[in-house]
């Protein structure tokens, strides 16, 4: 990842002052939160809350992201180029929807004496929503297949660029509007 | 630049120099595995993608924080704060928005964290004092963000696998998260400025037509943005129906349906859970109103009072809300009968013996509002036991936990 083209000339003093004020305000809010969390320990159970805070980072950084990367790697071997982006997108949508509703379709939570909490058939509903997502993905893939066949009769094997026509024009325009400044310094 | 006194600017720049002084680099032999150069080849690990997602996430978290503050201070108002009782839908909108933006943040946060994941393994791990401090504030930001979304999702499903009390902990971690977010904005402002907007820096390697799709044939930056936006939109569309009546038919993945429950209305706390079922059905039930005078009503006498009908939404802190038609005497008429002055705050008490929500305070704006009832009926019938039979409070623009059920006493404070 580059440093994103941040100028080498250094920030203006006005910008620096704004950042100092923001940082100070942020640290104050952060400190206020830590103080409240620790001083209301009967309700917040800081040890338990701390375990969940650290646990979230560990589960995300050590499980979720590596698992995503393994799936990405598998896709790069299994799904050919014009369709891979669509499959990636559909997986992103599916995973997000499933995570945001996880307790519901897993049947966690609620209480036996209150049927108005989590009242729906969530497994079926998740299947309906994901079915719609993948139907949409299939349509896009079919569209790409047709476009590849029509638009480039001779170039059937390189369909990764078949949809690049419009995008190509747009990026060319943008490249023309803003000539290069300087190459960004590599930072990592 | 001239607007700042020289001493101040001098100190600022001196401080900036101190923060940017380089730290020694660890031995190159340690640079292995994910630490090695090029370990994360995807072109989507990109500052422009990270900046745009960061802006979207900043707006979502800002909305969550502000609407969360509204909910917190409606439930725990300081003495000087008088919430208005109108518009009747205010809390419905803010709390519905709170849960909606929180759920929509799931893909925004996960994709954002994925785009910047290589930074976790950046080399050298600590470039300067400033860089070390910045990395340190990332810890509460990421931990707090994941915590808020995970506990929020668990709470709306009433799934309690943690031992801390949700509302208090969610509130304090919100301050930690938003504080760390503001520090993060301060740290990344120049990166965002360089990558977003008209004057952004254009990396020519990306405007190369060969790069319109990345060489791997996977998602482009635009494709990633579309997929992330689609994920957020699908989540919102399939859950917003629990608070937006027009979207109710699409309510497939929300923990509530506004029309499912006794008398077609959801319940948050049942009479059994509150252990009031016997007391609420007791024929010796009395409603007491205590002001300068103490007035005691039998249930039949409450029913004989002038009856009003109001249409008000009930909005739960968990985000769902539903319109309903309520019947019963106006609270203000009962207060007048007990000679409680118009500027007095009253406490409405439930039959519940204990619990944080057994009583609620009603300040004058709500106590005197003509729409505020001590309701005995719902949609033309007596209240269901789980909706607060025999008498419950229903007031406009007020969190559901403060719409006290199974009311047996109103006391002037």
Boltz contact constraints between the chains, C-beta under 6 A:
constraints:
  - contact:
      token1: [A, 1]
      token2: [B, 45]
      max_distance: 6.0
  - contact:
      token1: [A, 1]
      token2: [B, 118]
      max_distance: 6.0
  - contact:
      token1: [A, 4]
      token2: [B, 47]
      max_distance: 6.0
  - contact:
      token1: [A, 4]
      token2: [B, 191]
      max_distance: 6.0
  - contact:
      token1: [A, 4]
      token2: [B, 194]
      max_distance: 6.0
  - contact:
      token1: [A, 4]
      token2: [B, 195]
      max_distance: 6.0
  - contact:
      token1: [A, 5]
      token2: [B, 194]
      max_distance: 6.0
  - contact:
      token1: [A, 5]
      token2: [B, 201]
      max_distance: 6.0
  - contact:
      token1: [A, 6]
      token2: [B, 190]
      max_distance: 6.0
  - contact:
      token1: [A, 6]
      token2: [B, 191]
      max_distance: 6.0
  - contact:
      token1: [A, 6]
      token2: [B, 194]
      max_distance: 6.0
  - contact:
      token1: [A, 11]
      token2: [B, 190]
      max_distance: 6.0
  - contact:
      token1: [A, 13]
      token2: [B, 1]
      max_distance: 6.0
  - contact:
      token1: [A, 13]
      token2: [B, 9]
      max_distance: 6.0
  - contact:
      token1: [A, 16]
      token2: [B, 12]
      max_distance: 6.0
  - contact:
      token1: [A, 19]
      token2: [B, 186]
      max_distance: 6.0
  - contact:
      token1: [A, 19]
      token2: [B, 189]
      max_distance: 6.0
  - contact:
      token1: [A, 22]
      token2: [B, 182]
      max_distance: 6.0
  - contact:
      token1: [A, 22]
      token2: [B, 185]
      max_distance: 6.0
  - contact:
      token1: [A, 22]
      token2: [B, 186]
      max_distance: 6.0
  - contact:
      token1: [A, 23]
      token2: [B, 183]
      max_distance: 6.0
  - contact:
      token1: [A, 23]
      token2: [B, 186]
      max_distance: 6.0
  - contact:
      token1: [A, 25]
      token2: [B, 182]
      max_distance: 6.0
  - contact:
      token1: [A, 26]
      token2: [B, 179]
      max_distance: 6.0
  - contact:
      token1: [A, 26]
      token2: [B, 182]
      max_distance: 6.0
  - contact:
      token1: [A, 26]
      token2: [B, 183]
      max_distance: 6.0
  - contact:
      token1: [A, 29]
      token2: [B, 175]
      max_distance: 6.0
  - contact:
      token1: [A, 29]
      token2: [B, 178]
      max_distance: 6.0
  - contact:
      token1: [A, 29]
      token2: [B, 179]
      max_distance: 6.0
  - contact:
      token1: [A, 30]
      token2: [B, 176]
      max_distance: 6.0
  - contact:
      token1: [A, 30]
      token2: [B, 179]
      max_distance: 6.0
  - contact:
      token1: [A, 30]
      token2: [B, 180]
      max_distance: 6.0
  - contact:
      token1: [A, 32]
      token2: [B, 175]
      max_distance: 6.0
  - contact:
      token1: [A, 33]
      token2: [B, 172]
      max_distance: 6.0
  - contact:
      token1: [A, 33]
      token2: [B, 175]
      max_distance: 6.0
  - contact:
      token1: [A, 33]
      token2: [B, 176]
      max_distance: 6.0
  - contact:
      token1: [A, 33]
      token2: [B, 179]
      max_distance: 6.0
  - contact:
      token1: [A, 36]
      token2: [B, 172]
      max_distance: 6.0
  - contact:
      token1: [A, 37]
      token2: [B, 172]
      max_distance: 6.0
  - contact:
      token1: [A, 40]
      token2: [B, 168]
      max_distance: 6.0
  - contact:
      token1: [A, 43]
      token2: [B, 165]
      max_distance: 6.0
  - contact:
      token1: [A, 43]
      token2: [B, 168]
      max_distance: 6.0
  - contact:
      token1: [A, 44]
      token2: [B, 164]
      max_distance: 6.0
  - contact:
      token1: [A, 44]
      token2: [B, 168]
      max_distance: 6.0
  - contact:
      token1: [A, 44]
      token2: [B, 169]
      max_distance: 6.0
  - contact:
      token1: [A, 45]
      token2: [B, 163]
      max_distance: 6.0
  - contact:
      token1: [A, 45]
      token2: [B, 164]
      max_distance: 6.0
  - contact:
      token1: [A, 48]
      token2: [B, 163]
      max_distance: 6.0
  - contact:
      token1: [A, 48]
      token2: [B, 164]
      max_distance: 6.0
  - contact:
      token1: [A, 49]
      token2: [B, 164]
      max_distance: 6.0
  - contact:
      token1: [A, 49]
      token2: [B, 169]
      max_distance: 6.0
  - contact:
      token1: [A, 52]
      token2: [B, 147]
      max_distance: 6.0
  - contact:
      token1: [A, 52]
      token2: [B, 162]
      max_distance: 6.0
  - contact:
      token1: [A, 53]
      token2: [B, 143]
      max_distance: 6.0
  - contact:
      token1: [A, 53]
      token2: [B, 147]
      max_distance: 6.0
  - contact:
      token1: [A, 56]
      token2: [B, 143]
      max_distance: 6.0
  - contact:
      token1: [A, 56]
      token2: [B, 146]
      max_distance: 6.0
  - contact:
      token1: [A, 56]
      token2: [B, 147]
      max_distance: 6.0
  - contact:
      token1: [A, 57]
      token2: [B, 142]
      max_distance: 6.0
  - contact:
      token1: [A, 57]
      token2: [B, 143]
      max_distance: 6.0
  - contact:
      token1: [A, 60]
      token2: [B, 146]
      max_distance: 6.0
  - contact:
      token1: [A, 65]
      token2: [B, 117]
      max_distance: 6.0
  - contact:
      token1: [A, 76]
      token2: [B, 216]
      max_distance: 6.0
  - contact:
      token1: [A, 81]
      token2: [B, 217]
      max_distance: 6.0
  - contact:
      token1: [A, 84]
      token2: [B, 217]
      max_distance: 6.0
  - contact:
      token1: [A, 84]
      token2: [B, 218]
      max_distance: 6.0
  - contact:
      token1: [A, 85]
      token2: [B, 218]
      max_distance: 6.0
  - contact:
      token1: [A, 85]
      token2: [B, 219]
      max_distance: 6.0
  - contact:
      token1: [A, 85]
      token2: [B, 223]
      max_distance: 6.0
  - contact:
      token1: [A, 88]
      token2: [B, 218]
      max_distance: 6.0
  - contact:
      token1: [A, 88]
      token2: [B, 219]
      max_distance: 6.0
  - contact:
      token1: [A, 89]
      token2: [B, 227]
      max_distance: 6.0
  - contact:
      token1: [A, 92]
      token2: [B, 227]
      max_distance: 6.0
  - contact:
      token1: [A, 92]
      token2: [B, 231]
      max_distance: 6.0
  - contact:
      token1: [A, 93]
      token2: [B, 230]
      max_distance: 6.0
  - contact:
      token1: [A, 93]
      token2: [B, 231]
      max_distance: 6.0
  - contact:
      token1: [A, 93]
      token2: [B, 234]
      max_distance: 6.0
  - contact:
      token1: [A, 96]
      token2: [B, 106]
      max_distance: 6.0
  - contact:
      token1: [A, 96]
      token2: [B, 107]
      max_distance: 6.0
  - contact:
      token1: [A, 96]
      token2: [B, 231]
      max_distance: 6.0
  - contact:
      token1: [A, 97]
      token2: [B, 234]
      max_distance: 6.0
  - contact:
      token1: [A, 97]
      token2: [B, 235]
      max_distance: 6.0
  - contact:
      token1: [A, 99]
      token2: [B, 106]
      max_distance: 6.0
  - contact:
      token1: [A, 100]
      token2: [B, 103]
      max_distance: 6.0
  - contact:
      token1: [A, 100]
      token2: [B, 106]
      max_distance: 6.0
  - contact:
      token1: [A, 100]
      token2: [B, 235]
      max_distance: 6.0
  - contact:
      token1: [A, 101]
      token2: [B, 253]
      max_distance: 6.0
  - contact:
      token1: [A, 103]
      token2: [B, 154]
      max_distance: 6.0
  - contact:
      token1: [A, 103]
      token2: [B, 157]
      max_distance: 6.0
  - contact:
      token1: [A, 103]
      token2: [B, 159]
      max_distance: 6.0
  - contact:
      token1: [A, 104]
      token2: [B, 157]
      max_distance: 6.0
  - contact:
      token1: [A, 108]
      token2: [B, 159]
      max_distance: 6.0
  - contact:
      token1: [A, 109]
      token2: [B, 157]
      max_distance: 6.0
  - contact:
      token1: [A, 109]
      token2: [B, 158]
      max_distance: 6.0
  - contact:
      token1: [A, 109]
      token2: [B, 159]
      max_distance: 6.0
  - contact:
      token1: [A, 110]
      token2: [B, 158]
      max_distance: 6.0
  - contact:
      token1: [A, 113]
      token2: [B, 270]
      max_distance: 6.0
  - contact:
      token1: [A, 113]
      token2: [B, 272]
      max_distance: 6.0
  - contact:
      token1: [A, 114]
      token2: [B, 267]
      max_distance: 6.0
  - contact:
      token1: [A, 114]
      token2: [B, 270]
      max_distance: 6.0
  - contact:
      token1: [A, 116]
      token2: [B, 260]
      max_distance: 6.0
  - contact:
      token1: [A, 116]
      token2: [B, 261]
      max_distance: 6.0
  - contact:
      token1: [A, 116]
      token2: [B, 266]
      max_distance: 6.0
  - contact:
      token1: [A, 116]
      token2: [B, 267]
      max_distance: 6.0
  - contact:
      token1: [A, 117]
      token2: [B, 158]
      max_distance: 6.0
  - contact:
      token1: [A, 118]
      token2: [B, 157]
      max_distance: 6.0
  - contact:
      token1: [A, 118]
      token2: [B, 255]
      max_distance: 6.0
  - contact:
      token1: [A, 119]
      token2: [B, 257]
      max_distance: 6.0
  - contact:
      token1: [A, 119]
      token2: [B, 260]
      max_distance: 6.0
  - contact:
      token1: [A, 125]
      token2: [B, 252]
      max_distance: 6.0
  - contact:
      token1: [A, 125]
      token2: [B, 253]
      max_distance: 6.0
  - contact:
      token1: [A, 129]
      token2: [B, 238]
      max_distance: 6.0
  - contact:
      token1: [A, 129]
      token2: [B, 252]
      max_distance: 6.0
  - contact:
      token1: [A, 160]
      token2: [B, 213]
      max_distance: 6.0
  - contact:
      token1: [A, 160]
      token2: [B, 217]
      max_distance: 6.0
  - contact:
      token1: [A, 164]
      token2: [B, 212]
      max_distance: 6.0
  - contact:
      token1: [A, 167]
      token2: [B, 212]
      max_distance: 6.0
  - contact:
      token1: [A, 168]
      token2: [B, 209]
      max_distance: 6.0
  - contact:
      token1: [A, 168]
      token2: [B, 212]
      max_distance: 6.0
  - contact:
      token1: [A, 171]
      token2: [B, 207]
      max_distance: 6.0
  - contact:
      token1: [A, 171]
      token2: [B, 212]
      max_distance: 6.0
  - contact:
      token1: [A, 174]
      token2: [B, 207]
      max_distance: 6.0
  - contact:
      token1: [A, 175]
      token2: [B, 207]
      max_distance: 6.0
  - contact:
      token1: [A, 178]
      token2: [B, 202]
      max_distance: 6.0
  - contact:
      token1: [A, 180]
      token2: [B, 204]
      max_distance: 6.0
  - contact:
      token1: [A, 188]
      token2: [B, 122]
      max_distance: 6.0
  - contact:
      token1: [A, 188]
      token2: [B, 123]
      max_distance: 6.0
